[in-house]
Amino acid sequence: MANLKSLFNYLYRRLIHFFAGHSLKAKRKRYFFIKAGTLPDLNLQNGTPSIPFDEFPDIKWFKKLLDIVGKVIVNHLYNHQNLNMGSQYKSETHDLDTFVNEAFADSEKVYRHLDEVLQKLVAQQSADHATMRWPTSLSDYNQMFHADGIPLPEIHTNFQPKVNNEGWFEDSFFANLRTAGFNPMVIQGVNSVPDAFSSMTDEQYHTAVGAGFENDTLQRAADDKRLYYCDYSMLSELIVDSETNTGGHYPGNCQKHLYTPHALFVLPPTASDNQPATIQPVAIRLKDDGPLFYPNNPNDRFEGKAWTQAKYVVNSADGNHHELFSHLGWTHLVIEPFVVCTHRNLSENHQLYKLLVPHFEGTIFINNAAATKLIAPRGQVDEILASTIENDETLAVKARAIHARGYFKFNQQFVTKELASRNVMNRKLLFPYRDDALRISSAIQNWVSDYVDIYYAGDFDVENDVELQNWAKELISTDEQGGQIQDFGDFVNPDRVISTKTYLKDALSLIIFTCSAQHAAVNFAQAKIMLYVPAFPGGMYTQAPETIPTDVNTYSPDGTTPGLLTPDSVSKVQQDLLAVLGGVYYTQLGQYDHKHFKDNRVKIALERFQQNLHNIGTQIINDNENRPLKYPYLIPEQIPQSINV
């Protein structure tokens, strides 16, 4: 009887979907923009009372998610030292397992039940804030991980407490995070010494960089194009009070602090194209009028404690930038209008619809879930990140850019162009993200070029493809039903947004790269690095050091007095959430349904693409053998087709 009921529900849903219609007129009734309440002035797909049925993930996605959620729940129960609490979750997850494995499983039904389980977990997390404690040592964080649930990440070995500096961690790890960590989108090469470090003396520089730099100076390093710089001044809008560097205070009315630090790095003089080198840290400035922090400072007593704390502040800023800019603003929110405008303007038999739609699977679903739950007052983003949720929302929209004053400009994001604009194409610099992104981008460009050549003989065909031009016009429109994409199009012909086949190839390649590789680069490090609070403290819970030496406590002295780092209940929220967001690998770049492309010419081009991706995967795996911080995020077999988590 249960199977008959499931079959009836399945057929009923499919019939509704069928009769909803596939014409553009019918689809425009389902796909249209509204203003998002949690993201001011941004046009997003309407989700009231529900997103279009087409946008619910395949049941296979739920199976993968359920596996990760099960591990999170096990870890959660271990952390409460009460596995008897598991009876409730065990019953509910068993029901979910049953729903997922029904012969005719209904994605909406599974989602509703999964959401109920997750909301109970969130409620338990919120209740934990009432008994919030402050870790007194690194072991308090390490003990939050359990082999049967969420295992302790490999990067924990970089954190080695010292007698007088309990927060100590490797300078090399700190530097390698900029090029092979969770946010490789900030580092830039500079040709002169940045103003924040102009007061640094040669003596201080030699003290900071140590052996191998005896004949070097800061100015010589700048002249040789060996200086690299991270500037987080774009986060200033998150700070509520610049005098005290305060941000948000949820949960538990605990005041969080954040900064807009400057961090300077250098390549050794021996670096060459044939022997690229890793950067090493030179100095950090937390505030314009604050002290200069640098390694090995003889005045920095307690085994370099002030320098260590300055590194934590930079990692916190980097993580806040990552979540609001690199991740949410520059992947999720950028791609959603492409999804909506594609359904509204390209018919389902259009060649570009066929090419793009597999790269949009699950995006509206996950964005809607984020907008209504994660990025909401008293949601997980409010708990983890440093500022108020209102400031976070406003800056994420500015990062996405719905007006000219925003940060994301489509035509500035072509991979080679974006990297060149940051002056990081120097082959002397060991930069795993750059090298792997260029490989994947090139493979995607070749695939897209082959595909477009099959259907467009020349620019004339592009200019006179009515559906394509309507799609492009709606993407750049700032009207209520516009995609609000800034700087999109070539405008060779003032009456056309896209006039050339060359630009069409470039634009499609960037869209697919963003949906797949770029999102993978910024998403999956969440589960390997960012869920470990010492690597990414979402906020600072005391003011950062303002003197050298410092009297600031990295950890709490007694479990009740705040230290610099995150309290236990918030750390567990961060751990659980990022394990889920960075743990679901669904679909694979280049692997389309075998019936998706029926044109034999496309199948031949696709086989070339798949072989190229396979070869790139082998290259990356080999390169990782010699990288000081392995970079697995752009191995093609681990890159999903779309933003679906």
C-alpha positions as CSV (number, residue, x, y, z in Angstrom):
1,M,0.0,0.0,0.0
2,A,2.8,2.4,0.9
3,N,4.4,1.8,-2.5
4,L,1.1,2.4,-4.3
5,K,0.7,5.7,-2.4
6,S,4.2,6.7,-3.3
7,L,3.6,5.8,-6.9
8,F,0.4,7.9,-6.9
9,N,2.2,10.9,-5.3
10,Y,5.0,10.6,-7.8
11,L,2.8,10.5,-10.8
12,Y,0.6,13.3,-9.5
13,R,3.7,15.6,-9.1
14,R,5.0,14.7,-12.6
15,L,1.6,15.4,-14.1
16,I,1.5,18.8,-12.4
17,H,4.9,19.5,-13.8
18,F,4.0,18.3,-17.3
19,F,0.8,20.4,-17.5
20,A,2.6,23.4,-16.0
21,G,4.0,23.8,-19.5
22,H,7.4,24.1,-21.1
23,S,6.8,27.1,-23.3
24,L,8.5,30.4,-22.5
25,K,5.1,31.9,-21.7
26,A,4.3,29.1,-19.2
27,K,7.8,29.2,-17.7
28,R,7.7,32.9,-17.1
29,K,4.8,32.3,-14.8
30,R,7.0,30.1,-12.7
31,Y,10.3,31.9,-13.1
32,F,10.3,35.5,-12.1
33,F,12.2,37.9,-9.8
34,I,11.1,39.4,-6.5
35,K,13.0,41.6,-4.1
36,A,14.7,39.4,-1.5
37,G,13.8,40.5,2.0
38,T,17.1,39.4,3.5
39,L,19.3,40.7,0.7
40,P,18.2,44.4,0.1
41,D,17.4,45.5,-3.4
42,L,18.6,42.2,-5.0
43,N,16.3,40.5,-7.5
44,L,16.0,36.7,-6.7
45,Q,13.7,34.0,-8.0
46,N,10.3,34.0,-6.3
47,G,10.1,31.3,-3.6
48,T,6.6,32.0,-2.3
49,P,4.9,29.7,-1.6
50,S,7.6,27.5,-3.1
51,I,10.3,27.6,-5.7
52,P,9.4,25.9,-9.1
53,F,9.1,22.2,-8.8
54,D,11.8,21.8,-11.5
55,E,14.3,23.3,-9.1
56,F,14.1,20.7,-6.3
57,P,17.2,18.5,-6.4
58,D,17.3,15.0,-7.6
59,I,16.7,12.4,-4.9
60,K,20.3,11.3,-5.3
61,W,21.3,14.7,-3.9
62,F,19.2,14.1,-0.8
63,K,20.9,10.7,-0.3
64,K,24.3,12.4,-0.3
65,L,23.1,15.2,2.0
66,L,21.5,12.7,4.4
67,D,24.8,10.8,4.7
68,I,26.6,14.0,5.8
69,V,23.7,15.1,8.2
70,G,24.0,11.7,9.8
71,K,27.6,12.2,10.6
72,V,26.9,15.7,12.0
73,I,24.2,14.3,14.2
74,V,26.6,11.6,15.6
75,N,29.2,14.3,16.2
76,H,26.6,16.5,17.9
77,L,25.6,13.6,20.2
78,Y,29.2,12.8,21.2
79,N,29.7,16.5,22.0
80,H,26.7,16.3,24.5
81,Q,28.3,13.1,26.0
82,N,24.9,11.6,25.9
83,L,24.4,9.1,23.1
84,N,21.0,8.2,24.6
85,M,19.7,11.4,23.1
86,G,20.2,9.6,19.8
87,S,16.9,7.7,20.0
88,Q,14.9,10.6,18.7
89,Y,17.3,11.4,15.9
90,K,17.7,7.8,15.0
91,S,14.0,7.4,14.5
92,E,13.7,10.5,12.4
93,T,16.7,9.7,10.2
94,H,15.4,6.2,9.8
95,D,12.2,7.7,8.5
96,L,14.2,9.9,6.2
97,D,16.1,6.9,4.9
98,T,12.8,5.3,4.1
99,F,11.5,8.4,2.3
100,V,14.7,8.7,0.3
101,N,14.7,5.0,-0.8
102,E,11.1,4.8,-1.8
103,A,10.7,3.5,-5.3
104,F,9.1,6.8,-6.3
105,A,10.6,9.2,-3.9
106,D,9.3,12.8,-3.9
107,S,12.0,15.4,-3.4
108,E,9.7,17.9,-1.8
109,K,8.5,15.4,0.7
110,V,12.0,14.4,1.6
111,Y,13.0,18.0,1.9
112,R,10.2,18.8,4.3
113,H,11.1,15.9,6.6
114,L,14.8,16.7,6.4
115,D,14.1,20.3,7.2
116,E,12.2,19.2,10.3
117,V,15.2,17.2,11.5
118,L,17.6,20.0,10.8
119,Q,15.4,22.5,12.6
120,K,15.4,20.4,15.7
121,L,19.2,20.2,15.5
122,V,19.4,24.0,15.1
123,A,17.1,24.4,18.1
124,Q,19.4,22.2,20.2
125,Q,22.4,24.3,19.0
126,S,20.6,27.5,20.0
127,A,19.8,26.0,23.5
128,D,23.5,25.3,23.9
129,H,24.2,29.1,23.8
130,A,22.6,29.4,27.3
131,T,25.4,27.3,28.7
132,M,28.1,28.8,26.5
133,R,31.7,28.3,27.7
134,W,35.0,29.6,26.4
135,P,37.7,27.2,25.4
136,T,40.8,27.3,27.7
137,S,43.1,25.4,25.4
138,L,43.5,24.0,21.8
139,S,42.4,20.6,23.1
140,D,38.9,22.0,23.9
141,Y,38.5,22.6,20.1
142,N,40.1,19.3,19.1
143,Q,37.8,17.4,21.4
144,M,34.7,18.7,19.4
145,F,35.7,16.3,16.6
146,H,35.0,12.6,16.6
147,A,36.1,9.9,14.3
148,D,32.6,8.4,13.9
149,G,31.1,11.8,13.2
150,I,33.2,14.8,11.9
151,P,36.9,13.7,12.1
152,L,39.6,16.1,13.2
153,P,40.9,17.9,10.0
154,E,44.4,17.2,8.9
155,I,45.4,20.9,9.2
156,H,45.1,20.7,13.0
157,T,48.8,19.6,13.1
158,N,49.8,23.2,12.2
159,F,48.6,24.4,15.6
160,Q,51.1,23.6,18.3
161,P,50.7,25.3,21.7
162,K,53.8,26.8,23.3
163,V,54.3,27.3,27.0
164,N,53.8,31.0,26.8
165,N,51.9,31.2,23.6
166,E,49.0,28.7,23.7
167,G,47.6,29.8,20.3
168,W,50.9,29.4,18.3
169,F,50.6,28.1,14.7
170,E,52.9,27.8,11.8
171,D,53.8,30.9,9.8
172,S,54.1,28.7,6.7
173,F,50.5,27.5,7.1
174,F,49.3,31.1,7.6
175,A,51.1,32.1,4.3
176,N,49.9,29.1,2.3
177,L,46.3,29.8,3.2
178,R,46.5,32.8,0.9
179,T,47.4,30.7,-2.2
180,A,46.0,27.2,-1.4
181,G,43.4,27.8,1.3
182,F,39.7,28.7,1.5
183,N,40.0,32.2,-0.1
184,P,42.7,32.6,-2.8
185,M,40.8,35.7,-4.1
186,V,42.4,38.4,-2.0
187,I,46.2,38.1,-2.5
188,Q,47.7,40.5,-5.0
189,G,51.2,41.4,-6.2
190,V,52.4,44.9,-5.5
191,N,55.2,46.9,-7.2
192,S,55.8,49.3,-4.3
193,V,55.7,49.0,-0.5
194,P,52.1,49.5,0.6
195,D,51.5,52.6,2.8
196,A,50.6,50.4,5.8
197,F,54.2,49.1,5.8
198,S,56.2,52.1,4.6
199,S,57.5,52.7,8.2
200,M,59.1,49.2,8.4
201,T,62.9,49.5,8.6
202,D,65.4,47.2,6.9
203,E,66.4,45.9,10.4
204,Q,62.8,45.0,11.2
205,Y,62.4,43.4,7.7
206,H,65.5,41.2,8.2
207,T,64.3,40.2,11.7
208,A,61.0,39.2,10.2
209,V,62.1,37.2,7.2
210,G,65.3,35.5,8.6
211,A,67.8,33.4,6.7
212,G,68.0,33.6,3.0
213,F,67.3,37.4,2.8
214,E,70.6,38.7,4.1
215,N,71.2,41.0,1.1
216,D,67.5,41.8,0.5
217,T,65.5,44.9,1.5
218,L,61.8,45.6,1.5
219,Q,62.3,48.1,-1.4
220,R,64.4,45.6,-3.4
221,A,61.7,43.0,-3.0
222,A,59.1,45.5,-4.3
223,D,61.4,46.4,-7.2
224,D,61.8,42.7,-8.0
225,K,58.1,42.2,-7.9
226,R,58.4,39.7,-5.0
227,L,55.9,41.5,-2.6
228,Y,52.4,40.2,-2.1
229,Y,49.7,41.9,-0.2
230,C,46.3,41.2,1.4
231,D,44.1,44.2,2.0
232,Y,40.8,43.8,3.8
233,S,39.7,47.4,3.8
234,M,36.5,46.4,1.9
235,L,35.2,45.0,5.2
236,S,35.1,48.4,6.9
237,E,31.3,48.5,6.3
238,L,30.9,45.6,8.6
239,I,32.3,47.5,11.6
240,V,29.7,49.1,13.9
241,D,32.0,51.2,15.9
242,S,35.5,51.9,14.4
243,E,36.9,53.1,17.8
244,T,36.4,49.7,19.4
245,N,36.1,47.6,16.2
246,T,32.8,46.1,17.3
247,G,30.6,44.1,15.1
248,G,27.6,41.9,16.1
249,H,26.7,40.4,19.4
250,Y,24.6,37.4,18.6
251,P,24.3,34.9,20.2
252,G,24.4,35.3,23.9
253,N,24.8,39.0,23.7
254,C,28.5,38.4,23.3
255,Q,30.3,41.3,21.7
256,K,32.2,40.4,18.6
257,H,35.1,42.4,17.1
258,L,36.4,42.6,13.6
259,Y,39.2,44.5,11.8
260,T,40.3,45.5,8.3
261,P,43.9,44.3,8.5
262,H,46.7,44.6,6.0
263,A,49.1,41.6,5.6
264,L,52.4,41.7,3.7
265,F,54.2,38.6,2.2
266,V,57.4,38.1,0.2
267,L,59.0,35.6,-2.1
268,P,62.6,34.7,-1.4
269,P,65.2,36.1,-3.8
270,T,66.0,32.5,-5.0
271,A,62.5,32.0,-6.5
272,S,62.5,31.3,-10.2
273,D,60.2,30.2,-13.0
274,N,61.7,26.7,-12.8
275,Q,61.6,26.6,-9.0
276,P,58.6,28.6,-7.8
277,A,58.5,29.3,-4.1
278,T,55.9,29.9,-1.4
279,I,55.4,33.3,0.1
280,Q,56.3,33.9,3.7
281,P,54.8,36.5,6.0
282,V,56.6,39.8,6.6
283,A,54.2,41.9,8.7
284,I,50.6,42.7,9.7
285,R,49.0,46.0,10.4
286,L,45.6,45.7,12.1
287,K,44.7,49.4,12.3
288,D,46.2,52.4,10.5
289,D,47.3,53.9,13.9
290,G,48.2,50.6,15.4
291,P,51.5,48.8,15.9
292,L,53.4,46.8,13.3
293,F,53.3,43.1,14.0
294,Y,56.0,40.9,12.5
295,P,57.7,37.6,13.2
296,N,60.6,37.3,15.6
297,N,60.2,40.8,17.1
298,P,62.4,40.8,20.2
299,N,59.9,43.0,22.0
300,D,57.1,40.5,21.3
301,R,57.6,38.5,24.5
302,F,55.7,35.2,25.4
303,E,57.1,33.4,22.3
304,G,55.6,35.9,19.7
305,K,52.1,35.9,21.2
306,A,51.2,39.3,19.7
307,W,52.2,38.2,16.2
308,T,50.2,35.0,16.6
309,Q,47.1,37.0,17.6
310,A,47.5,39.3,14.7
311,K,47.5,36.2,12.4
312,Y,44.2,35.1,13.9
313,V,42.7,38.5,13.2
314,V,43.8,38.2,9.5
315,N,42.3,34.7,9.2
316,S,39.1,36.0,10.7
317,A,38.9,38.8,8.2
318,D,39.8,36.4,5.4
319,G,37.0,34.1,6.4
320,N,34.4,36.9,6.6
321,H,35.5,38.1,3.1
322,H,35.3,34.5,1.9
323,E,31.7,34.0,3.0
324,L,30.3,37.3,1.9
325,F,32.4,38.0,-1.2
326,S,34.2,35.0,-2.7
327,H,31.5,32.5,-1.9
328,L,28.0,34.0,-1.5
329,G,28.4,37.2,-3.5
330,W,30.6,36.0,-6.4
331,T,29.2,32.5,-7.0
332,H,25.7,31.9,-5.6
333,L,24.2,35.3,-6.1
334,V,25.9,35.9,-9.4
335,I,24.7,32.7,-11.0
336,E,21.0,32.9,-9.9
337,P,20.0,35.5,-12.5
338,F,21.5,33.4,-15.2
339,V,19.3,30.5,-14.1
340,V,16.1,32.6,-14.0
341,C,16.8,34.4,-17.3
342,T,17.7,31.2,-19.1
343,H,14.3,29.6,-18.2
344,R,12.5,32.8,-19.1
345,N,14.2,33.5,-22.5
346,L,15.7,30.3,-23.9
347,S,13.3,27.6,-25.1
348,E,14.1,24.1,-24.0
349,N,15.3,23.0,-27.5
350,H,17.6,26.0,-27.8
351,Q,21.3,24.9,-28.1
352,L,22.4,27.3,-25.3
353,Y,19.6,26.1,-23.0
354,K,21.0,22.5,-23.5
355,L,24.5,23.6,-22.7
356,L,23.7,25.7,-19.6
357,V,20.9,24.0,-17.7
358,P,22.9,21.1,-16.3
359,H,25.1,23.7,-14.7
360,F,22.2,25.3,-12.9
361,E,20.8,22.2,-11.2
362,G,20.0,22.9,-7.5
363,T,21.1,26.5,-7.5
364,I,17.8,28.2,-6.9
365,F,16.9,25.5,-4.3
366,I,20.1,26.1,-2.3
367,N,19.9,29.8,-2.6
368,N,16.4,29.9,-1.5
369,A,17.3,27.8,1.6
370,A,20.2,30.1,2.3
371,A,18.1,33.3,2.0
372,T,15.3,32.1,4.2
373,K,17.4,30.3,6.9
374,L,21.1,30.8,6.9
375,I,21.2,34.5,6.0
376,A,18.5,35.6,8.4
377,P,18.3,37.2,11.8
378,R,19.4,34.6,14.4
379,G,20.4,32.2,11.7
380,Q,23.8,30.4,11.5
381,V,25.5,33.3,9.5
382,D,24.4,35.7,12.3
383,E,25.9,33.3,14.8
384,I,29.2,32.6,13.1
385,L,30.4,35.8,11.3
386,A,31.7,38.9,13.1
387,S,29.2,41.6,12.1
388,T,25.5,42.1,12.4
389,I,23.4,40.2,10.0
390,E,22.1,43.4,8.5
391,N,25.6,44.5,7.7
392,D,26.5,41.1,6.3
393,E,23.4,41.1,4.0
394,T,24.2,44.6,2.8
395,L,27.8,43.9,2.0
396,A,27.0,40.6,0.3
397,V,24.7,42.5,-2.1
398,K,27.4,45.1,-2.7
399,A,29.9,42.3,-3.4
400,R,27.5,40.8,-6.0
401,A,27.0,44.3,-7.5
402,I,23.5,45.4,-8.6
403,H,24.7,48.9,-9.3
404,A,27.9,50.3,-10.7
405,R,29.3,51.0,-7.2
406,G,29.4,47.2,-6.5
407,Y,32.4,44.9,-6.7
408,F,31.5,42.2,-9.2
409,K,31.9,43.2,-12.8
410,F,31.3,40.3,-15.2
411,N,33.9,41.3,-17.9
412,Q,36.6,41.7,-15.3
413,Q,36.2,38.1,-14.0
414,F,37.5,36.1,-17.0
415,V,40.0,33.9,-15.2
416,T,43.2,35.0,-16.9
417,K,42.1,38.7,-16.7
418,E,41.1,38.5,-13.1
419,L,44.4,36.9,-12.1
420,A,46.4,39.4,-14.1
421,S,44.5,42.3,-12.5
422,R,45.9,41.1,-9.1
423,N,49.4,40.7,-10.5
424,V,49.7,37.1,-9.5
425,M,50.6,35.6,-12.9
426,N,54.3,35.6,-11.9
427,R,55.5,32.0,-12.4
428,K,58.0,32.4,-9.5
429,L,55.0,32.4,-7.2
430,L,53.8,28.9,-6.1
431,F,50.0,29.5,-6.4
432,P,48.0,26.2,-6.6
433,Y,44.6,27.9,-7.1
434,R,45.9,29.9,-10.0
435,D,47.6,27.0,-11.8
436,D,44.6,24.7,-11.4
437,A,42.0,27.3,-12.2
438,L,43.8,28.2,-15.5
439,R,43.9,24.5,-16.4
440,I,40.2,24.0,-15.8
441,S,39.2,27.3,-17.4
442,S,41.1,26.4,-20.5
443,A,39.4,23.0,-20.8
444,I,36.0,24.6,-20.4
445,Q,36.8,27.3,-23.0
446,N,37.8,24.6,-25.5
447,W,34.6,22.7,-24.9
448,V,32.4,25.7,-25.2
449,S,34.3,26.9,-28.3
450,D,33.7,23.5,-30.0
451,Y,30.1,23.6,-29.0
452,V,29.4,27.1,-30.1
453,D,31.1,26.5,-33.5
454,I,28.7,23.7,-34.2
455,Y,25.6,26.0,-34.0
456,Y,26.9,29.5,-34.9
457,A,28.8,30.0,-38.2
458,G,29.7,33.6,-37.4
459,D,28.9,36.8,-35.7
460,F,25.8,37.3,-37.9
461,D,24.2,34.2,-36.3
462,V,24.9,35.5,-32.8
463,E,23.5,39.0,-33.5
464,N,20.3,37.5,-35.1
465,D,19.6,34.9,-32.4
466,V,16.5,36.5,-30.9
467,E,16.3,34.3,-27.9
468,L,20.0,34.8,-27.1
469,Q,19.6,38.6,-27.4
470,N,16.5,38.6,-25.2
471,W,18.4,36.6,-22.6
472,A,21.3,39.0,-22.6
473,K,19.1,42.1,-22.4
474,E,17.2,40.7,-19.4
475,L,20.5,39.7,-17.7
476,I,21.7,43.3,-17.7
477,S,18.4,44.9,-17.0
478,T,18.0,46.7,-13.6
479,D,14.2,46.6,-13.8
480,E,12.0,44.5,-11.5
481,Q,12.4,41.6,-13.9
482,G,16.1,42.1,-14.6
483,G,19.1,40.1,-13.7
484,Q,21.1,43.2,-12.6
485,I,24.4,41.8,-13.9
486,Q,27.0,44.6,-14.2
487,D,29.4,44.9,-17.2
488,F,28.0,42.0,-19.3
489,G,28.2,42.1,-23.1
490,D,30.5,43.3,-25.8
491,F,28.3,46.1,-27.2
492,V,30.1,46.1,-30.5
493,N,26.7,46.8,-32.0
494,P,24.8,49.3,-29.8
495,D,21.6,47.5,-30.6
496,R,22.9,44.1,-29.3
497,V,24.3,43.1,-25.9
498,I,26.3,40.3,-27.6
499,S,27.5,40.8,-31.1
500,T,30.4,38.4,-31.6
501,K,31.0,34.7,-31.4
502,T,34.2,35.3,-29.5
503,Y,32.5,37.1,-26.7
504,L,29.7,34.6,-26.6
505,K,32.2,31.8,-26.0
506,D,34.0,33.8,-23.3
507,A,30.8,34.6,-21.5
508,L,29.5,31.0,-21.6
509,S,32.9,29.7,-20.4
510,L,32.9,32.1,-17.4
511,I,29.3,31.1,-16.5
512,I,30.2,27.4,-16.5
513,F,33.5,28.0,-14.7
514,T,31.7,30.0,-12.0
515,C,29.0,27.3,-11.6
516,S,31.5,24.5,-11.3
517,A,35.2,25.2,-10.6
518,Q,35.0,28.6,-8.9
519,H,32.3,27.5,-6.5
520,A,34.2,24.2,-5.8
521,A,37.3,26.3,-5.0
522,V,35.5,28.4,-2.4
523,N,33.0,25.8,-1.1
524,F,34.8,22.6,-0.3
525,A,37.6,24.1,1.8
526,Q,34.8,24.9,4.3
527,A,34.8,21.2,5.3
528,K,38.5,20.7,5.3
529,I,39.8,24.0,6.8
530,M,37.1,26.5,7.9
531,L,35.1,24.2,10.2
532,Y,38.2,24.2,12.4
533,V,37.8,27.4,14.4
534,P,41.5,28.0,15.1
535,A,42.0,28.2,11.3
536,F,39.0,30.5,10.9
537,P,37.6,32.2,14.0
538,G,34.4,33.9,12.6
539,G,34.8,36.8,15.0
540,M,37.2,38.1,17.7
541,Y,35.6,38.0,21.1
542,T,38.0,40.5,22.7
543,Q,39.7,43.4,21.1
544,A,42.9,42.5,19.3
545,P,46.3,43.4,20.7
546,E,47.1,47.1,20.5
547,T,50.5,46.9,22.1
548,I,53.6,44.7,21.8
549,P,53.9,42.7,24.0
550,T,50.3,41.8,24.4
551,D,48.2,41.3,27.5
552,V,45.3,39.8,25.4
553,N,44.3,36.2,26.2
554,T,44.0,34.0,23.1
555,Y,42.1,31.4,25.2
556,S,39.9,31.9,28.2
557,P,41.8,31.8,31.5
558,D,38.9,30.2,33.3
559,G,36.2,29.0,30.9
560,T,33.9,31.9,31.7
561,T,36.0,35.0,30.7
562,P,36.1,35.5,26.9
563,G,39.3,35.0,25.1
564,L,40.1,36.2,21.6
565,L,38.7,33.0,20.0
566,T,35.2,31.6,19.5
567,P,33.1,30.1,22.4
568,D,32.2,26.5,22.3
569,S,28.6,26.6,21.3
570,V,29.3,28.9,18.3
571,S,32.2,26.7,17.4
572,K,29.9,23.7,17.2
573,V,27.5,25.6,15.0
574,Q,30.3,26.5,12.7
575,Q,31.6,22.9,12.7
576,D,28.2,21.4,11.9
577,L,27.2,23.9,9.2
578,L,30.5,23.9,7.3
579,A,30.8,20.1,7.4
580,V,27.4,20.0,5.6
581,L,28.0,22.8,3.1
582,G,31.5,21.5,2.2
583,G,30.6,17.8,2.3
584,V,28.1,17.2,-0.4
585,Y,29.6,16.3,-3.8
586,Y,26.8,15.8,-6.3
587,T,27.4,15.5,-10.1
588,Q,30.7,15.9,-11.8
589,L,32.0,18.5,-14.2
590,G,31.9,17.2,-17.8
591,Q,29.6,14.2,-16.9
592,Y,26.2,14.9,-18.6
593,D,23.3,12.5,-18.7
594,H,24.0,10.2,-21.6
595,K,20.9,11.2,-23.4
596,H,21.3,15.0,-22.8
597,F,23.2,15.8,-26.1
598,K,21.7,13.9,-29.1
599,D,23.9,15.6,-31.7
600,N,26.8,13.4,-32.6
601,R,29.0,16.4,-33.3
602,V,28.5,17.5,-29.7
603,K,29.3,14.0,-28.4
604,I,32.7,14.1,-30.2
605,A,33.5,17.5,-28.6
606,L,32.3,16.3,-25.2
607,E,34.6,13.3,-25.3
608,R,37.6,15.6,-25.9
609,F,36.5,17.7,-22.9
610,Q,36.2,14.7,-20.7
611,Q,39.6,13.5,-21.7
612,N,41.1,16.9,-21.1
613,L,39.6,16.9,-17.6
614,H,40.9,13.5,-16.9
615,N,44.4,14.6,-17.9
616,I,44.2,17.7,-15.7
617,G,43.1,15.6,-12.7
618,T,46.3,13.5,-13.1
619,Q,48.4,16.6,-13.3
620,I,46.9,18.1,-10.2
621,I,47.2,14.9,-8.2
622,N,50.9,14.7,-9.2
623,D,51.5,18.4,-8.3
624,N,49.9,18.0,-4.9
625,E,52.6,15.5,-4.0
626,N,55.0,18.5,-3.8
627,R,52.8,21.2,-2.6
628,P,53.3,22.3,1.0
629,L,49.6,22.6,1.4
630,K,47.7,20.2,-0.8
631,Y,45.0,21.8,-3.0
632,P,42.4,19.2,-3.9
633,Y,39.5,21.5,-4.6
634,L,40.0,21.7,-8.4
635,I,40.6,18.1,-9.2
636,P,37.9,17.6,-11.9
637,E,36.5,14.5,-10.3
638,Q,35.7,16.6,-7.2
639,I,34.1,19.5,-9.1
640,P,30.3,19.4,-9.3
641,Q,28.6,20.6,-12.5
642,S,26.6,23.2,-10.5
643,I,26.2,25.2,-7.3
644,N,23.9,22.7,-5.5
645,V,25.1,23.1,-1.9
